[in-house]
């Protein structure tokens, strides 16, 4: 089964890697806590169930991803994701995007990596919650602050240190100009169209070349 159709990978379709393809637990890092100038990115936890349901069940958020999930399906999805987090080593990493000026840990979106079987690459996805969208696009986010660009940049900077997967890939429907613009702004490389989705990728070597330019653009 495919791990996703677009944007944040759909957790109910995550395949469990075969035992002989999973690295030893001490050879793979735990999910990192990340931060940007405006965001904290913390691991998803059981208390984020409402955020998860509001995001995956919203027709507006899911319009370029697929049919919105039912509450029952999304609830099962949360349980699957939490099991992926608690596996040794983890099968997927999910973060909640939290504004740094917030007085609580309520989130405005979700970012995910779903690891390929060899654990050298992972599918990247990000969705902003309905209350974070305002009148803008996914990329504009809350009041056009570019949370998606900032969150992915922080992740790529962390991966550049040598831990975690060395290559990220993502996909979206051709009719999603916001996702295309986000990938172009982050200087991901286009990998063609496969099964009706446009694919993009970024590895450590390319990030070493373009990361400085991306950080400058994101901070502007």
HUZI-V122636 format. One record per helix or strand of 3 or more residues. SS is the DSSP state (H for helix, E for strand). FROM is the first residue (numbers start at 1). TO is the last residue. Records with the same first field share a line. If there is no record, write none. Layout:
SS: FROM-TO  FROM-TO
This chain:
H: 11-13  19-21  25-27  46-56  61-64  71-86  130-133  142-144  147-159  177-185  204-219
E: 39-43  92-99  109-115  121-128  167-173  189-194  197-203
